[in-house]
Amino acid sequence: LQRIVIVVLLLQALIGALALYQHLDRRKSQRRAEDRMRYLSAHDALSGALNRSSLVAALQRSSAPRDGVAPTLALLRIDLDRFKDINDAFGQAFGDEVLRATTERLKTCLGPKDKLARLEGDEFAILLIGPGTRAAVMPIARMIQQTLAEPMELSGHHVRCNGSIGIALYGVDGGAADDLMAHAELALFRAKRGGRGSFVFHDAERDQEVVAQRALTRDLREALGKGELSMFYQPLFDNDGETLVGYEALLRWHHTAQGDVSPAV
């Protein structure tokens, strides 16, 4: 009888231990799954860099004054030049390789407190914590460009992918995260328009021209539907100035708010 009792107790202990092990294993698996979900919610799945919402949150945290002292920060928005050509030539899978390689290259340019994010497509952003003046940021921007300009050897292909950079400084170009994001984006647009492969700082007056151009572009897309476009025909004469040889068709735009928009604009 004692042996039976001992066996039963041993079995109960074994079952209890097995149940505890299974419980702890489930908890461990659950924690891993929760950690993975938190990671995915904060990071870009392709590159492993922070995503846009995480970058904005980091920017908001970093811009909070500490002990009454305003922080020194700079936000760099980086766009790969002619990445679409690479994607079209070698396929999306190769393009993803380029984005992952670019992420690793950009990480080498970060300070211990800096943050790297992939915003979308081939656009990245770096939050510099510490440098807050143009003089301090310029050598970092040059280093980033030099790092990106190095040739890549991926899957048997030799490619080069330069980057354009738009920069906004905290306290100079805005104090709110949304303002810095928007102003760095405008500066980036101006950098790409200026010939790519360059970096420019936000300039309120010059970037306002970018805002106006974007608004005009948007309005032009809607102009046909609004009936704002009309056709004119200009006669073309031969060298004698009298013989009519044809007509040039000219599309003119009468903006409802701005009036006649010059073709030059």
VEXVOVO-92015 format. One line per field, with one value per residue: residue number from 1; x, y, z of N, C-alpha, C in turn; residue in three letters. Coordinates in pm, 1 decimal. Example, Ala and Ser with C-alpha at 12.3 -4.5 7.8 and 13.67 -1.06 7.14 Angstrom:
REM VEXVOVO-92015
n	[1_2]
nxx	[1319.0_1285.0]
nyy	[-569.0_-225.0]
nzz	[780.0_708.0]
caxx	[1230.0_1367.0]
cayy	[-450.0_-106.0]
cazz	[780.0_714.0]
cxx	[1320.0_1290.0]
cyy	[-330.0_3.0]
czz	[780.0_787.0]
res	[ala_ser]
REM end
This chain:
REM VEXVOVO-92015
n	[1_2_3_4_5_6_7_8_9_10_11_12_13_14_15_16_17_18_19_20_21_22_23_24_25_26_27_28_29_30_31_32_33_34_35_36_37_38_39_40_41_42_43_44_45_46_47_48_49_50_51_52_53_54_55_56_57_58_59_60_61_62_63_64_65_66_67_68_69_70_71_72_73_74_75_76_77_78_79_80_81_82_83_84_85_86_87_88_89_90_91_92_93_94_95_96_97_98_99_100_101_102_103_104_105_106_107_108_109_110_111_112_113_114_115_116_117_118_119_120_121_122_123_124_125_126_127_128_129_130_131_132_133_134_135_136_137_138_139_140_141_142_143_144_145_146_147_148_149_150_151_152_153_154_155_156_157_158_159_160_161_162_163_164_165_166_167_168_169_170_171_172_173_174_175_176_177_178_179_180_181_182_183_184_185_186_187_188_189_190_191_192_193_194_195_196_197_198_199_200_201_202_203_204_205_206_207_208_209_210_211_212_213_214_215_216_217_218_219_220_221_222_223_224_225_226_227_228_229_230_231_232_233_234_235_236_237_238_239_240_241_242_243_244_245_246_247_248_249_250_251_252_253_254_255_256_257_258_259_260_261_262_263_264_265]
nxx	[84.1_195.8_385.2_220.1_102.0_327.2_399.2_173.2_192.9_435.3_361.3_166.9_330.0_494.9_307.2_220.7_459.1_498.2_270.9_327.5_559.1_453.9_282.4_462.0_608.0_411.7_362.4_610.4_621.2_406.3_497.9_713.1_570.9_423.4_632.5_732.0_514.8_507.0_751.9_712.3_509.9_644.8_853.3_982.5_896.8_1047.1_1309.7_1389.8_1439.3_1311.8_960.0_740.6_557.0_686.4_918.0_814.9_711.7_952.4_1071.6_897.4_937.6_1210.3_1218.1_1116.4_1168.7_1433.5_1498.5_1451.0_1603.5_1630.6_1632.5_1886.7_1839.4_1818.7_1648.4_1669.3_1560.1_1577.2_1609.9_1641.1_1815.4_1694.6_1601.8_1378.3_1445.8_1633.4_1473.3_1291.1_1462.6_1584.6_1398.0_1156.2_1234.9_1513.0_1527.7_1434.1_1650.7_1839.7_1728.9_1747.4_2026.2_2092.6_1981.7_2153.3_2388.0_2324.2_2297.3_2558.3_2623.7_2512.0_2491.5_2522.0_2271.1_2106.0_1832.2_1700.7_1479.4_1259.7_1052.6_874.4_858.8_1146.4_1235.7_1398.1_1458.8_1650.1_1696.8_1886.1_2038.1_2164.5_2352.0_2257.9_2281.6_2352.1_2623.2_2707.7_2561.9_2617.5_2869.1_2789.0_2579.0_2722.1_2882.2_2687.2_2597.5_2833.1_2862.6_2633.6_2686.8_2876.9_2955.5_2736.0_2742.4_2536.1_2369.1_2505.3_2490.9_2603.3_2555.0_2482.8_2370.5_2283.2_2190.6_1942.2_1901.0_1698.2_1685.2_1583.5_1596.9_1556.9_1382.0_1474.7_1359.6_1115.2_917.8_749.5_683.0_543.1_580.9_859.3_887.4_739.0_878.5_1133.9_1068.7_989.4_1233.3_1373.6_1236.9_1311.2_1583.8_1595.3_1481.7_1674.8_1874.0_1945.2_2129.2_2224.4_2230.2_2005.1_1907.4_1610.7_1441.6_1247.9_1140.2_1219.7_1121.9_855.9_796.8_805.6_582.4_383.0_417.8_352.6_83.7_-11.5_38.7_-137.3_-380.8_-373.3_-409.7_-676.9_-787.3_-893.0_-1129.9_-1272.7_-1321.3_-1137.5_-945.8_-861.8_-855.9_-642.4_-559.4_-279.2_-176.1_57.2_307.5_472.4_815.9_782.8_606.7_341.3_217.9_5.6_77.6_-4.5_-126.4_-55.3_-142.1_-249.5_-272.1_-444.5_-463.8_-701.7_-714.2_-946.3_-912.7_-664.8_-654.5_-534.9_-287.8_49.5_220.3_490.5_496.7]
nyy	[-121.7_121.3_152.9_192.0_434.9_597.1_583.6_702.3_960.3_1037.7_1034.4_1236.9_1452.6_1457.4_1508.1_1755.5_1901.2_1885.2_2022.0_2273.7_2333.8_2343.1_2558.0_2767.5_2763.3_2836.1_3094.8_3207.5_3186.6_3347.4_3592.8_3628.9_3653.6_3885.3_4068.1_4061.1_4166.5_4423.2_4513.1_4504.4_4690.9_4922.2_4933.7_4933.3_4674.9_4574.8_4691.7_4710.5_4947.7_5228.7_5305.6_5553.6_5657.6_5591.8_5743.2_6004.5_6001.7_5971.8_6210.3_6391.7_6326.2_6386.1_6656.9_6780.8_7020.0_7001.8_7047.3_7312.5_7373.4_7407.3_7151.6_7047.6_6970.9_6804.2_6732.7_6510.4_6440.5_6189.6_6093.9_5841.7_5878.3_5823.1_5569.0_5437.3_5373.1_5170.8_4981.4_4926.9_4821.7_4593.7_4465.4_4425.7_4269.5_4290.2_4564.0_4578.0_4460.6_4660.3_4863.7_4750.6_4727.7_4996.4_5087.9_4967.5_5099.0_5364.5_5340.6_5334.7_5595.9_5709.7_5867.8_5776.4_5837.7_5900.1_5858.6_5638.4_5609.7_5450.4_5599.2_5568.7_5381.9_5468.5_5653.4_5787.0_5886.9_6072.8_6143.7_6366.2_6394.4_6631.4_6774.8_7092.7_7311.2_7467.2_7456.2_7241.4_7030.3_7008.3_6864.3_6606.3_6557.2_6558.4_6333.6_6133.8_6147.2_6074.8_5815.9_5689.9_5713.1_5526.7_5246.6_4961.9_4611.4_4375.3_4069.9_3999.6_4227.5_4553.6_4853.1_5202.1_5436.4_5739.0_6001.7_6248.6_6519.1_6678.0_6925.4_7019.4_7231.7_7208.6_7450.3_7651.1_7612.3_7531.3_7412.3_7207.2_6858.8_6791.8_7022.4_7023.8_6786.2_6850.4_7077.3_6976.4_6800.9_6977.2_7102.7_6881.6_6829.0_7055.1_7010.2_6785.3_6892.1_7069.6_6930.6_6688.2_6458.8_6633.6_6837.9_7040.9_7310.9_7395.9_7676.5_7940.1_8132.3_8042.1_7781.4_7834.8_7893.0_7640.2_7529.0_7683.2_7603.9_7332.8_7356.7_7475.8_7273.2_7079.4_7212.3_7227.8_6964.8_6942.3_7120.4_7066.4_6926.0_7128.0_7298.4_7496.7_7508.5_7605.3_7607.7_7757.1_7879.8_7949.0_8114.0_7994.1_8112.4_8110.5_8180.0_8409.1_8556.7_8578.6_8352.4_8115.4_7835.3_7661.9_7586.2_7651.6_7471.8_7584.4_7543.7_7706.5_7834.9_7943.8_8029.4_8001.2_8149.1_8279.5_8393.2_8435.8_8200.2_8207.6_8039.1_8004.5_7981.8]
nzz	[0.0_82.0_-115.6_-334.7_-266.2_-264.8_-536.2_-650.1_-542.3_-657.6_-925.4_-922.1_-853.3_-1076.7_-1278.9_-1188.6_-1213.6_-1489.1_-1576.3_-1470.3_-1613.9_-1875.3_-1841.8_-1781.5_-2018.9_-2202.8_-2110.1_-2161.3_-2439.5_-2499.9_-2402.9_-2578.5_-2818.1_-2761.8_-2728.1_-2987.3_-3127.5_-3019.9_-3112.3_-3393.2_-3415.8_-3369.7_-3546.6_-3884.6_-4095.2_-4310.2_-4310.0_-4044.6_-3919.0_-3724.0_-3749.7_-3900.6_-3704.4_-3466.0_-3491.0_-3483.5_-3223.5_-3080.7_-3150.7_-3032.8_-2761.7_-2733.4_-2781.6_-2561.5_-2310.0_-2067.1_-1733.3_-1774.3_-1993.0_-2337.7_-2584.5_-2824.0_-3147.6_-3465.8_-3764.8_-4026.7_-4346.1_-4580.0_-4912.3_-5151.5_-5450.5_-5772.8_-5716.9_-5807.1_-6068.6_-6027.1_-5901.8_-6107.4_-6298.4_-6186.5_-6030.6_-5760.9_-5539.6_-5541.6_-5505.6_-5243.2_-5114.9_-5153.6_-4997.9_-4742.5_-4721.1_-4737.4_-4500.1_-4312.1_-4377.1_-4312.4_-4038.6_-3952.8_-3944.9_-3727.2_-3405.0_-3052.6_-2939.7_-3146.5_-3381.8_-3626.5_-3898.2_-4129.8_-4346.5_-4565.7_-4871.2_-5044.2_-4865.3_-4588.0_-4244.7_-4012.1_-3678.1_-3520.3_-3215.4_-3024.3_-3211.4_-3322.9_-3482.2_-3798.0_-3862.7_-3707.2_-3809.3_-4080.6_-4143.1_-4073.1_-4247.2_-4486.5_-4443.6_-4441.6_-4706.6_-4843.0_-4748.5_-4849.6_-5119.0_-5181.6_-5388.2_-5427.8_-5397.1_-5471.5_-5485.5_-5719.5_-5869.6_-5951.1_-5809.4_-5759.8_-5527.6_-5462.0_-5226.2_-5149.3_-4920.9_-4684.2_-4434.3_-4107.9_-3827.8_-3480.6_-3293.7_-3453.9_-3704.8_-3624.1_-3344.3_-3288.8_-3344.1_-3580.3_-3732.6_-3775.0_-3920.9_-4150.7_-4247.5_-4292.6_-4495.9_-4701.2_-4747.4_-4840.7_-5080.3_-5222.7_-5238.0_-5406.0_-5632.0_-5700.6_-5825.1_-5715.2_-5499.5_-5307.0_-5006.9_-4826.1_-4612.0_-4428.5_-4548.1_-4490.9_-4672.0_-4930.9_-4927.1_-4915.8_-5174.4_-5279.2_-5155.2_-5277.5_-5543.3_-5525.7_-5457.0_-5688.8_-5870.4_-5774.7_-5821.2_-6097.1_-6171.3_-6128.4_-6295.3_-6552.7_-6505.3_-6384.7_-6586.2_-6650.1_-6842.1_-7172.7_-7533.8_-7768.7_-8094.1_-8274.2_-8561.5_-8805.1_-9014.4_-9335.4_-9437.9_-9582.2_-9445.3_-9511.8_-9620.8_-9502.9_-9313.3_-9121.7_-8789.4_-8444.1_-8165.1_-7857.9_-7512.6_-7263.8_-6930.4_-6713.8_-6402.2_-6142.4_-5909.4_-5928.2_-6175.0_-6515.8_-6575.3_-6632.2_-6899.3_-6846.2_-6574.5]
caxx	[0.0_284.7_443.9_117.3_89.0_447.6_387.9_69.8_248.8_533.3_288.2_106.4_437.3_537.0_200.7_226.1_578.0_471.8_173.6_397.8_647.7_370.5_233.2_573.2_641.9_308.3_386.8_728.6_581.5_317.5_582.1_785.0_475.3_392.4_751.7_737.3_409.7_551.6_859.9_655.7_430.1_734.2_959.6_953.0_917.3_1147.5_1445.5_1421.5_1447.6_1186.8_861.7_710.1_493.8_789.0_1007.8_742.9_707.9_1087.4_1092.2_820.9_1005.7_1340.6_1202.5_1065.8_1276.9_1474.1_1555.8_1437.1_1697.3_1577.8_1724.2_1940.7_1801.0_1805.5_1578.1_1712.3_1480.3_1668.5_1544.0_1739.2_1801.3_1674.4_1576.1_1276.4_1514.9_1692.2_1360.7_1236.6_1562.1_1623.3_1286.4_1126.9_1313.3_1644.9_1506.2_1427.0_1788.9_1903.9_1675.9_1807.0_2167.3_2095.8_1955.6_2275.1_2484.8_2283.4_2322.1_2697.9_2635.7_2436.4_2550.0_2460.4_2133.3_2033.0_1728.0_1685.2_1347.2_1220.6_920.3_797.5_933.1_1290.8_1260.2_1440.7_1475.6_1741.7_1685.1_2015.0_2020.5_2290.7_2376.3_2138.8_2315.0_2393.8_2765.4_2724.6_2491.9_2672.5_2962.4_2715.5_2506.8_2821.6_2921.7_2576.8_2600.3_2949.6_2834.6_2534.4_2740.3_2964.8_2889.3_2684.8_2752.1_2427.4_2314.5_2575.2_2471.0_2683.3_2469.3_2519.1_2244.1_2306.2_2073.7_1915.8_1870.3_1637.7_1718.1_1515.0_1659.0_1462.7_1393.7_1500.9_1261.2_990.9_932.5_660.8_727.7_480.3_644.4_992.3_868.8_693.3_981.9_1240.5_1018.0_997.8_1374.4_1409.7_1180.3_1394.2_1712.6_1579.0_1454.8_1797.6_1970.6_1966.7_2261.6_2267.2_2152.2_1968.1_1836.9_1482.7_1445.1_1104.8_1101.3_1237.4_1033.2_720.7_781.4_775.2_442.4_300.4_427.8_274.1_-57.6_-42.6_35.2_-264.2_-489.7_-367.4_-469.9_-822.4_-829.5_-973.8_-1263.2_-1339.3_-1342.1_-1050.1_-853.2_-921.4_-763.2_-625.8_-482.6_-195.2_-138.5_198.8_327.5_597.8_917.2_740.9_519.9_204.7_161.2_-35.3_120.0_-64.3_-161.0_-2.0_-248.2_-199.5_-364.8_-433.4_-526.1_-757.8_-739.5_-1061.7_-870.9_-544.3_-663.9_-456.4_-157.9_147.4_283.8_621.6_473.6]
cayy	[0.0_236.6_171.0_251.4_576.2_667.1_594.4_802.8_1091.4_1068.9_1068.7_1368.4_1551.5_1463.8_1577.6_1896.0_1962.4_1896.7_2129.6_2399.5_2357.2_2385.0_2693.1_2860.9_2767.9_2918.0_3233.6_3251.2_3203.2_3463.1_3712.1_3646.3_3703.9_4024.1_4147.1_4070.1_4258.8_4558.9_4548.4_4530.4_4813.8_5036.9_4927.3_4898.8_4530.2_4543.1_4737.5_4703.6_5082.4_5275.2_5352.1_5696.6_5693.0_5582.5_5857.7_6122.2_5988.8_6000.4_6353.1_6460.2_6306.4_6452.5_6802.5_6832.4_7083.1_6935.7_7143.1_7445.2_7392.0_7355.9_7055.0_7077.4_6859.1_6827.1_6625.6_6495.0_6350.8_6140.7_6021.9_5783.9_5930.4_5727.1_5434.5_5376.1_5314.0_5044.1_4890.2_4887.2_4746.2_4466.7_4404.1_4471.9_4194.4_4352.6_4694.4_4556.3_4439.3_4791.8_4936.3_4693.1_4765.8_5139.3_5101.1_4933.4_5206.5_5482.3_5314.5_5365.7_5741.5_5753.5_5878.8_5682.3_5873.7_5933.0_5764.3_5617.2_5557.7_5443.1_5659.5_5498.7_5364.8_5486.3_5772.6_5762.9_6006.2_6059.9_6244.0_6389.9_6448.1_6696.6_6880.9_7175.2_7425.8_7429.6_7421.8_7109.5_6928.8_6996.9_6751.6_6480.0_6541.2_6520.6_6195.3_6048.9_6142.9_5996.5_5676.3_5638.9_5716.1_5412.3_5144.2_4841.9_4485.1_4294.7_3966.6_4000.9_4354.7_4665.9_4972.0_5318.8_5500.4_5860.9_6047.3_6391.0_6537.6_6802.7_6936.9_7118.9_7243.9_7236.7_7583.6_7745.4_7585.8_7484.6_7348.2_7091.3_6747.7_6801.2_7131.8_6980.3_6687.0_6918.7_7166.8_6892.5_6747.5_7083.9_7118.6_6765.7_6850.7_7156.1_6946.4_6699.6_6978.2_7141.7_6848.0_6563.3_6437.0_6748.8_6859.4_7180.9_7340.3_7465.3_7821.1_7972.8_8203.5_7958.3_7666.1_7880.4_7878.4_7498.3_7511.5_7742.9_7519.6_7212.5_7393.6_7498.3_7140.0_7017.6_7280.7_7195.7_6832.9_6956.6_7229.9_7017.7_6895.8_7252.4_7378.4_7613.5_7503.0_7636.4_7590.2_7868.1_7840.3_8058.1_8085.3_7984.2_8160.1_8078.6_8283.9_8534.6_8629.2_8589.4_8221.8_8039.9_7695.9_7577.5_7650.1_7593.0_7458.7_7629.1_7524.3_7817.0_7804.7_8057.0_7984.5_8074.0_8240.3_8353.8_8448.8_8367.3_8149.2_8211.7_7910.9_7998.0_7935.9]
cazz	[0.0_88.6_-248.3_-422.2_-227.0_-313.2_-681.3_-679.6_-510.1_-760.0_-1048.2_-902.1_-860.8_-1216.8_-1353.6_-1147.4_-1273.5_-1632.0_-1593.6_-1444.0_-1728.1_-1988.0_-1811.3_-1798.0_-2161.0_-2269.3_-2072.1_-2232.9_-2579.7_-2505.2_-2389.5_-2705.8_-2917.1_-2726.8_-2760.8_-3132.5_-3170.1_-2984.9_-3203.9_-3525.3_-3411.3_-3359.8_-3646.9_-4022.8_-4107.7_-4411.9_-4280.2_-3902.7_-3863.4_-3667.2_-3846.5_-3891.4_-3577.2_-3361.4_-3505.2_-3433.6_-3077.7_-3032.3_-3170.7_-2928.4_-2633.5_-2733.2_-2789.0_-2434.1_-2233.1_-1944.2_-1637.9_-1832.6_-2104.8_-2463.9_-2647.0_-2956.4_-3233.1_-3610.0_-3834.3_-4165.6_-4429.5_-4684.1_-5020.8_-5243.4_-5586.6_-5882.7_-5666.3_-5893.2_-6183.7_-5979.9_-5878.4_-6237.5_-6375.1_-6124.9_-5960.7_-5625.5_-5441.4_-5536.9_-5443.6_-5098.0_-5070.3_-5150.8_-4882.6_-4621.1_-4719.3_-4708.1_-4356.8_-4239.4_-4400.3_-4235.7_-3896.7_-3922.6_-3934.3_-3609.7_-3273.0_-2957.0_-2906.6_-3268.9_-3422.5_-3770.7_-3935.3_-4271.2_-4346.9_-4669.1_-4995.6_-5033.1_-4784.0_-4450.8_-4162.5_-3898.5_-3573.0_-3455.0_-3081.0_-2987.4_-3309.7_-3342.4_-3565.8_-3933.7_-3861.5_-3647.4_-3887.9_-4216.5_-4163.6_-4061.8_-4373.8_-4587.8_-4417.5_-4486.1_-4852.9_-4885.5_-4715.1_-4944.0_-5255.7_-5205.2_-5470.0_-5362.3_-5470.5_-5416.0_-5574.9_-5847.0_-5939.5_-5903.4_-5818.4_-5678.8_-5489.7_-5385.5_-5152.3_-5127.8_-4779.3_-4638.0_-4292.1_-4026.4_-3696.2_-3372.2_-3237.4_-3562.6_-3809.4_-3562.6_-3215.1_-3281.8_-3427.7_-3712.9_-3806.3_-3818.5_-4026.6_-4271.8_-4299.0_-4348.4_-4622.3_-4800.7_-4781.1_-4922.7_-5213.3_-5288.1_-5266.9_-5523.4_-5747.1_-5733.2_-5896.5_-5642.6_-5445.4_-5229.0_-4886.4_-4805.3_-4488.5_-4445.1_-4565.5_-4491.4_-4793.6_-5048.9_-4918.5_-4944.3_-5318.6_-5299.7_-5115.5_-5382.6_-5662.6_-5500.1_-5464.4_-5830.0_-5931.2_-5734.5_-5890.3_-6239.4_-6188.6_-6120.0_-6383.0_-6663.9_-6454.6_-6348.2_-6705.7_-6647.1_-6954.6_-7303.1_-7644.5_-7861.5_-8212.1_-8322.1_-8700.3_-8839.3_-9152.0_-9401.6_-9421.9_-9645.7_-9352.4_-9562.1_-9653.8_-9384.4_-9328.3_-9018.3_-8662.5_-8321.5_-8063.9_-7727.6_-7401.5_-7168.7_-6801.5_-6639.7_-6265.2_-6088.5_-5802.1_-5963.3_-6308.4_-6617.7_-6528.1_-6742.5_-6932.8_-6781.8_-6437.1]
cxx	[87.5_348.8_346.0_103.2_207.1_442.1_287.1_122.7_352.2_467.0_224.9_211.3_484.2_435.3_201.8_343.1_558.0_374.1_238.8_489.0_568.5_318.8_342.6_613.3_540.9_329.2_506.4_697.9_494.0_398.1_661.0_693.4_441.3_509.9_762.5_633.2_449.0_661.4_804.3_574.3_518.1_836.7_904.3_989.9_1028.7_1289.5_1486.6_1441.9_1314.1_1089.7_827.5_653.5_594.2_885.5_942.0_737.8_844.4_1118.9_1018.4_887.1_1134.2_1329.3_1147.5_1182.0_1306.3_1547.4_1555.9_1528.1_1639.3_1678.8_1778.1_1920.6_1803.8_1736.5_1620.7_1618.5_1561.1_1590.3_1650.6_1712.0_1792.6_1656.7_1473.7_1340.9_1576.1_1583.5_1305.9_1333.1_1584.7_1511.7_1274.6_1210.5_1453.5_1635.7_1498.0_1565.9_1861.3_1857.8_1734.0_1954.5_2182.7_2073.3_2081.3_2381.3_2451.3_2308.7_2464.8_2720.6_2570.9_2525.2_2475.7_2314.6_2047.0_1934.2_1718.7_1548.5_1337.6_1076.3_827.2_886.3_1083.0_1326.0_1288.5_1443.9_1570.2_1716.7_1819.8_1990.8_2155.0_2323.2_2248.4_2164.3_2356.9_2539.5_2788.6_2666.8_2558.0_2771.9_2894.0_2640.5_2603.0_2864.2_2814.0_2578.2_2717.5_2927.1_2736.9_2590.6_2833.4_2891.0_2845.2_2702.6_2651.3_2376.5_2376.4_2558.7_2551.6_2598.8_2523.2_2390.4_2273.0_2177.9_2064.5_1864.4_1809.4_1647.9_1637.1_1574.8_1554.1_1489.8_1420.3_1392.1_1128.9_1019.9_846.4_709.0_671.4_545.3_781.0_982.8_832.4_804.1_1100.2_1197.5_1025.2_1142.4_1422.2_1359.4_1265.4_1530.9_1703.3_1555.5_1581.5_1904.2_2006.5_2110.3_2313.7_2189.7_2125.1_1894.8_1705.4_1506.0_1301.8_1061.0_1109.2_1145.2_887.7_693.1_747.2_629.8_349.6_301.7_346.6_124.9_-99.4_-50.7_-95.8_-381.2_-491.4_-428.1_-622.2_-877.7_-921.8_-1117.4_-1342.2_-1365.3_-1255.1_-953.0_-926.3_-813.2_-762.5_-538.7_-408.9_-149.4_12.5_215.2_464.1_694.5_877.1_648.2_376.3_139.6_134.0_-1.1_60.8_-95.4_-90.8_-114.6_-188.9_-308.1_-340.0_-514.4_-570.7_-799.5_-851.6_-1022.6_-756.7_-549.9_-579.9_-319.5_-63.0_201.5_419.9_609.4_427.9]
cyy	[126.6_263.3_236.4_399.7_656.5_687.6_701.3_943.0_1134.4_1108.2_1206.3_1479.2_1570.0_1538.6_1725.9_1969.1_1984.3_2010.9_2265.6_2434.6_2408.5_2527.1_2796.4_2874.3_2851.4_3065.8_3290.0_3276.6_3325.7_3592.6_3738.2_3703.8_3850.0_4115.2_4166.9_4169.1_4402.7_4605.4_4586.4_4658.6_4938.0_5043.4_4894.9_4753.1_4495.8_4572.1_4720.0_4839.5_5119.1_5309.9_5498.4_5734.1_5687.9_5700.6_5983.9_6119.2_6020.6_6148.5_6433.4_6447.1_6387.9_6604.0_6862.5_6894.3_7006.2_7035.0_7282.9_7473.0_7329.3_7261.1_7107.3_6954.0_6902.0_6706.1_6625.3_6398.0_6318.9_6061.1_5971.0_5832.0_5815.3_5583.1_5362.5_5311.2_5178.9_4940.3_4837.5_4795.8_4606.4_4398.9_4447.8_4400.1_4253.9_4491.3_4684.6_4532.8_4573.2_4870.8_4882.6_4731.8_4914.0_5163.8_5073.6_5041.6_5329.4_5463.2_5349.9_5516.0_5796.4_5768.5_5788.0_5711.9_5901.1_5822.5_5759.7_5556.9_5546.7_5488.7_5588.9_5484.5_5375.1_5611.1_5733.5_5895.7_5974.4_6175.8_6253.3_6455.4_6500.8_6807.6_6962.0_7300.7_7377.2_7385.1_7281.9_6998.6_6905.6_6882.1_6615.9_6453.1_6500.1_6374.7_6098.6_6036.0_6059.4_5847.5_5615.3_5627.1_5599.0_5306.0_5024.5_4721.7_4390.3_4197.2_3971.7_4128.3_4465.0_4792.5_5081.1_5396.4_5621.2_5901.5_6198.6_6408.1_6675.5_6809.5_7048.3_7115.2_7279.5_7376.1_7691.2_7733.9_7533.7_7414.8_7225.9_6984.9_6758.8_6910.5_7089.8_6878.5_6755.5_7005.0_7088.9_6833.6_6852.4_7106.1_7003.0_6783.2_6951.0_7098.6_6860.6_6784.1_7049.5_7056.4_6719.5_6554.8_6552.1_6752.0_7008.5_7192.8_7411.1_7615.1_7865.3_8037.7_8113.7_7836.6_7705.6_7874.2_7733.5_7470.7_7565.2_7657.5_7391.5_7242.2_7413.4_7365.4_7068.6_7079.9_7246.8_7058.6_6841.2_7055.8_7183.3_6990.1_7021.1_7342.1_7501.8_7617.0_7531.6_7630.8_7715.2_7820.0_7961.3_8025.5_8084.5_8019.6_8117.0_8196.3_8416.1_8615.1_8636.8_8453.3_8142.6_7892.2_7605.1_7656.9_7576.3_7590.9_7490.2_7609.2_7634.7_7785.0_7934.0_8005.4_8067.6_8174.6_8331.1_8420.1_8371.6_8328.7_8142.9_8073.5_7894.5_7947.6_7791.4]
czz	[0.0_-47.9_-344.3_-393.3_-280.4_-463.7_-720.5_-653.6_-614.4_-891.7_-1037.7_-913.2_-1004.8_-1301.4_-1320.1_-1210.9_-1422.6_-1660.1_-1572.2_-1560.9_-1848.8_-1967.1_-1833.9_-1944.7_-2238.7_-2238.2_-2148.1_-2380.3_-2596.2_-2495.2_-2517.3_-2812.5_-2890.5_-2758.7_-2911.7_-3184.7_-3139.0_-3079.2_-3341.4_-3527.3_-3409.3_-3471.6_-3785.9_-4045.5_-4205.1_-4364.5_-4135.1_-3839.6_-3799.3_-3779.6_-3818.9_-3753.7_-3463.0_-3368.4_-3450.5_-3281.1_-3017.2_-3043.7_-3064.3_-2792.1_-2625.7_-2731.4_-2660.4_-2355.8_-2104.2_-1855.8_-1696.3_-1949.4_-2231.0_-2527.5_-2779.0_-3042.4_-3379.0_-3670.7_-3980.4_-4235.6_-4554.2_-4787.4_-5116.8_-5385.4_-5686.8_-5834.2_-5753.8_-6015.2_-6147.1_-5962.6_-6010.3_-6312.8_-6318.4_-6045.5_-5816.0_-5520.5_-5428.5_-5474.1_-5292.5_-5039.9_-5056.7_-5028.5_-4751.6_-4608.8_-4685.2_-4559.3_-4276.3_-4258.2_-4316.8_-4086.4_-3858.2_-3905.3_-3807.2_-3487.7_-3177.0_-2925.7_-3029.5_-3305.1_-3574.9_-3798.3_-4086.1_-4277.1_-4444.6_-4791.7_-4972.7_-4952.7_-4639.1_-4375.2_-4048.5_-3803.2_-3503.1_-3320.4_-3033.9_-3084.1_-3335.3_-3422.0_-3703.7_-3936.5_-3806.4_-3733.9_-4023.8_-4233.2_-4152.7_-4191.4_-4485.2_-4569.9_-4464.4_-4638.0_-4904.8_-4860.4_-4815.2_-5085.1_-5285.2_-5286.5_-5386.0_-5454.6_-5406.8_-5521.4_-5714.4_-5926.3_-5870.5_-5920.9_-5727.5_-5651.4_-5401.4_-5312.2_-5146.3_-4985.0_-4756.4_-4486.6_-4227.1_-3886.5_-3591.8_-3314.9_-3339.6_-3668.7_-3754.2_-3431.4_-3198.6_-3379.1_-3568.9_-3797.2_-3859.4_-3931.7_-4157.7_-4331.6_-4355.6_-4482.1_-4732.7_-4844.5_-4869.1_-5065.4_-5291.1_-5323.9_-5391.9_-5647.8_-5792.6_-5798.7_-5827.9_-5590.0_-5362.9_-5098.0_-4870.7_-4671.9_-4520.2_-4452.6_-4585.9_-4621.8_-4916.7_-5045.4_-4938.8_-5093.5_-5353.4_-5266.6_-5224.8_-5508.8_-5645.6_-5510.7_-5609.6_-5904.4_-5900.1_-5810.7_-6038.8_-6267.1_-6193.1_-6221.7_-6495.1_-6619.5_-6419.2_-6469.3_-6712.7_-6765.8_-7085.3_-7410.2_-7732.5_-7977.6_-8266.1_-8463.9_-8719.7_-8987.1_-9204.9_-9386.6_-9485.9_-9557.4_-9396.5_-9585.3_-9526.3_-9404.5_-9220.6_-8893.2_-8547.0_-8218.5_-7927.0_-7622.1_-7299.9_-7043.9_-6735.0_-6502.2_-6204.9_-5981.7_-5844.6_-6100.4_-6406.8_-6561.9_-6646.2_-6771.7_-6867.6_-6638.5_-6436.7]
res	[leu_gln_arg_ile_val_ile_val_val_leu_leu_leu_gln_ala_leu_ile_gly_ala_leu_ala_leu_tyr_gln_his_leu_asp_arg_arg_lys_ser_gln_arg_arg_ala_glu_asp_arg_met_arg_tyr_leu_ser_ala_his_asp_ala_leu_ser_gly_ala_leu_asn_arg_ser_ser_leu_val_ala_ala_leu_gln_arg_ser_ser_ala_pro_arg_asp_gly_val_ala_pro_thr_leu_ala_leu_leu_arg_ile_asp_leu_asp_arg_phe_lys_asp_ile_asn_asp_ala_phe_gly_gln_ala_phe_gly_asp_glu_val_leu_arg_ala_thr_thr_glu_arg_leu_lys_thr_cys_leu_gly_pro_lys_asp_lys_leu_ala_arg_leu_glu_gly_asp_glu_phe_ala_ile_leu_leu_ile_gly_pro_gly_thr_arg_ala_ala_val_met_pro_ile_ala_arg_met_ile_gln_gln_thr_leu_ala_glu_pro_met_glu_leu_ser_gly_his_his_val_arg_cys_asn_gly_ser_ile_gly_ile_ala_leu_tyr_gly_val_asp_gly_gly_ala_ala_asp_asp_leu_met_ala_his_ala_glu_leu_ala_leu_phe_arg_ala_lys_arg_gly_gly_arg_gly_ser_phe_val_phe_his_asp_ala_glu_arg_asp_gln_glu_val_val_ala_gln_arg_ala_leu_thr_arg_asp_leu_arg_glu_ala_leu_gly_lys_gly_glu_leu_ser_met_phe_tyr_gln_pro_leu_phe_asp_asn_asp_gly_glu_thr_leu_val_gly_tyr_glu_ala_leu_leu_arg_trp_his_his_thr_ala_gln_gly_asp_val_ser_pro_ala_val]
REM end
